[in-house]
């Protein structure tokens, strides 16, 4: 063959090789782009499902069913489903526990309150100090009942903290009471002195 035909054959082989290479690169790039798009779409789906399962105040709502795929994203979906299910069960247990605790605590508190009222009636002629003890104990029982109601009504720990019972009291009287009824009785050998401003 002549040199021209050899060069033409060589050029055609090079052109075909370049064309096939470009075709393979384009096809591979499209396949990778499709795979990446599908992967990111599944991850976004999983993120959206997880975000919709949790309310703004932290409660677990409806839990999306786990993925049945056998790859890593399916495994992650099943793990998240298990975590959300356990968190929801714990939240429900805490809510029931608050109700049960409130119910169980109210019964002995009511009994103690009734006993103290009866004791106060029996000791009506006794010294003012004994009557003060009874009235302070009754007041503290009322405070405990208010706290139990707050715990029961709170749907989350944050709500329980926000609903904290605030009370205005005289600090001077409280210090005098603690000193005379607690510290002086606990440490009779020590001399305490309280100086409060007018």
C-alpha positions in Angstrom: 0.0 0.0 0.0 1.0 3.6 -0.5 2.1 5.8 2.3 -1.1 7.9 2.0 -3.4 4.9 2.6 -1.3 3.9 5.7 -1.5 7.4 7.1 -5.3 7.6 6.4 -5.8 4.2 8.2 -3.7 5.5 11.1 -5.7 8.7 11.3 -9.0 6.8 11.2 -7.9 4.5 14.0 -6.8 7.5 16.1 -10.2 9.3 15.4 -12.1 6.2 16.3 -10.1 5.8 19.5 -10.6 9.4 20.5 -14.4 9.2 19.7 -14.8 6.0 21.7 -12.8 7.5 24.6 -14.9 10.6 24.6 -18.1 8.5 24.4 -16.9 6.3 27.4 -16.0 9.4 29.4 -19.4 11.1 28.7 -21.3 7.9 29.5 -19.2 7.3 32.7 -19.7 11.0 33.7 -23.4 10.7 33.2 -23.6 7.5 35.2 -21.6 9.0 38.0 -23.8 12.2 37.9 -27.0 10.0 38.0 -25.6 7.9 40.9 -24.5 11.0 42.9 -27.9 12.7 42.3 -29.8 9.5 43.4 -27.6 9.2 46.5 -28.0 12.9 47.5 -31.7 12.6 46.8 -32.0 9.6 49.2 -30.0 11.4 51.8 -32.2 14.5 51.6 -35.3 12.3 51.8 -33.9 10.7 55.0 -33.1 14.1 56.4 -36.6 15.5 55.7 -38.2 12.4 57.2 -36.1 12.7 60.3 -36.8 16.4 60.6 -40.6 15.9 60.2 -40.5 13.2 63.0 -39.4 15.7 65.6 -41.5 18.7 66.7 -40.0 22.1 67.5 -40.3 21.4 71.2 -38.5 18.1 70.9 -41.4 15.6 71.0 -41.2 12.6 68.7 -44.2 12.6 66.2 -45.0 10.0 63.6 -41.9 8.0 62.7 -41.4 7.2 59.0 -41.0 3.5 58.1 -37.4 2.4 57.7 -35.9 1.8 54.3 -35.7 -1.8 53.0 -32.6 -1.2 50.8 -29.5 -3.2 51.8 -26.9 -0.4 51.2 -25.4 2.0 53.8 -28.2 4.6 53.5 -30.8 1.9 54.1 -28.8 0.8 57.2 -28.6 4.4 58.4 -32.4 4.7 57.9 -33.0 1.7 60.0 -30.7 2.9 62.7 -32.4 6.3 62.8 -35.8 4.6 62.9 -34.6 2.5 65.9 -33.2 5.6 67.7 -36.4 7.6 67.2 -38.6 4.7 68.3 -36.6 4.4 71.5 -36.7 8.1 72.2 -40.4 8.2 71.7 -40.8 5.2 74.1 -38.7 7.0 76.7 -40.7 10.2 76.3 -44.0 8.3 76.8 -42.5 6.5 79.8 -41.4 9.9 81.3 -44.9 11.3 80.8 -46.5 8.3 82.4 -43.9 8.3 85.2 -44.8 12.0 86.0 -48.5 11.1 86.2 -47.8 8.0 88.3 -45.4 9.9 90.6 -47.9 12.7 91.0 -50.7 10.3 91.9 -48.5 8.2 94.2 -47.2 11.3 96.1 -50.5 13.0 96.5 -51.9 10.1 98.6 -49.3 10.3 101.4 -49.2 14.1 101.2 -53.0 14.2 101.7 -52.7 11.9 104.7 -49.9 14.0 106.3 -51.8 17.2 105.6 -54.9 15.8 107.3 -52.8 14.5 110.3 -51.1 17.9 110.7 -54.5 19.7 110.6 -55.8 17.4 113.2 -52.7 17.8 115.3 -53.0 21.6 115.0 -56.6 21.4 116.3 -55.4 19.2 119.2 -52.6 21.6 120.0 -54.6 24.8 119.7 -53.9 25.6 123.3 -50.2 24.9 123.1 -47.4 27.4 122.6 -47.2 29.6 119.6 -43.9 27.9 118.5 -45.6 24.5 118.2 -48.5 26.0 116.2 -45.9 27.7 113.9 -44.3 24.3 113.2 -47.6 22.8 112.2 -48.5 25.8 110.0 -45.0 25.7 108.3 -45.4 22.0 107.6 -48.8 22.5 106.1 -47.5 25.4 103.9 -44.7 23.2 102.7 -47.1 20.4 101.9 -49.1 22.8 99.8 -46.0 23.9 98.0 -45.1 20.2 97.2 -48.6 19.7 95.8 -48.2 22.7 93.6 -44.8 21.3 92.4 -46.4 17.9 91.6 -49.1 19.6 89.6 -46.4 21.6 87.6 -44.5 18.4 86.9 -47.6 16.6 85.7 -48.7 19.4 83.5 -45.2 20.0 81.9 -44.7 18.2 78.6 -41.0 18.6 78.6 -38.2 19.4 81.0 -37.9 22.9 79.5 -41.6 23.5 80.1 -41.2 22.3 83.7 -38.3 24.8 84.2 -40.4 27.6 82.6 -43.3 26.8 84.9 -41.2 27.1 88.0 -43.2 28.3 91.0 -42.1 31.8 92.0 -42.9 33.1 95.4 -42.3 36.5 97.1 -41.1 36.1 100.7 -39.5 38.2 103.5 -35.9 37.1 103.6 -35.3 38.6 107.0 -38.2 36.5 108.5 -37.0 33.4 106.7 -33.4 33.8 108.0 -34.7 34.4 111.6 -36.9 31.3 111.3 -34.1 29.1 109.9 -31.7 30.4 112.6 -34.1 29.8 115.6 -35.6 26.5 114.5 -32.8 24.9 112.6 -29.3 26.1 113.4 -29.7 26.9 117.1 -31.3 23.5 117.7 -28.7 21.7 115.7 -25.8 23.4 117.4 -26.8 24.4 120.9 -23.3 25.0 122.0 -22.8 27.8 119.3 -24.0 31.3 119.8 -25.6 32.7 116.6 -26.3 36.4 116.1 -28.4 37.7 113.2 -28.4 41.4 112.3 -30.7 42.4 109.5 -31.3 45.9 108.1 -34.5 47.7 108.9 
